[in-house]
Amino acid sequence: MAMLIPIRITLVFFVFLVFSACDEFAGEDMLLSAQADFSAKRYQASFNKSLKLARQNNAEAQFRLGLLYENGFGVSKNMHE
């Protein structure tokens, strides 16, 4: 019984790491997609994806939102956002 506790803790930790990594990869995929949309001048799609990631504290997405607002790409030009 005493041996099962460390195994369970290790298993829970492993599952946590796997799910954390899945979120990271999903965020990276969305960031790449937002970058592709930006390059293809699909600014509204880039904005929507970047906004979602920015709300999750993704610094690159926050920077991209700044570019979109600064230049008025897909949104109204707003130097305060």
N, C-alpha and C positions, 0 to 999 in steps of 0.2 A: 504494500500500500504506500509506503513512504517513497518508493521509487517512482510511482505513478505521478506524484505531484510535480516533480521537476519536468517530467515528460509533458504533462499537460501545459505547464507554463511555457515550455519551449514551443509547443504546438500552437498555442494561442498567439505567442509573439510572432511566429512564422506566418500565420494567417494574417495578422495585422500588417506585417511588412509587405506581403503579396498584394493585399488590397490597397495599401498606400501607394505602392509602385504602379498599380493599375490606374489610379487617379492621376498620377504624375504623367504617365504615358498618354492618357486620354487628353490631358491638358496640353501636352506638347503637340499632339496631333491637331488639336483645335487651333493652337497658335500657328502651326505651319499652314493650316488651311486659311486662317485669317491673313497671313502674310501673302499667300497665293492670291487671295481675293483682292488684296490691296494692289499687288503688282498688275493684276488684270483689270484694275480700275472698277472692281465691283465693291465700291466703298461701303455701301449699306450692309452688305454681307460681312465685310471685314469689321465694320463697326459693331454689329450684333455679337459676333464671336469674341471680339476684343473686350467688349463690355462685360460679357459673362466671365471671362478670365480675369479681368481687372477687379471685379468684385470679389474674386478669390485671392486677391493680393498678388497677382502675377505682374511683375514689374515691366516686362516687355510689352504686355498687353496695355498696361497703363500708359507707357510711352507711345504706343501706336494710337491710342485714343487721343493723346495730346496732339499728335500729327494731324489726325482727322479733324479735330476741332480747330486747330490753328489755321489749317488751309481750307476749311469748309468742305471737306470731301465727305459726301454722304450725310452730312449734318450741317446745321447752320453754323457759320463761322462764329466761334465764341472763345475769346482769349482768356476768359475767366474759368472755364471748365477745365 
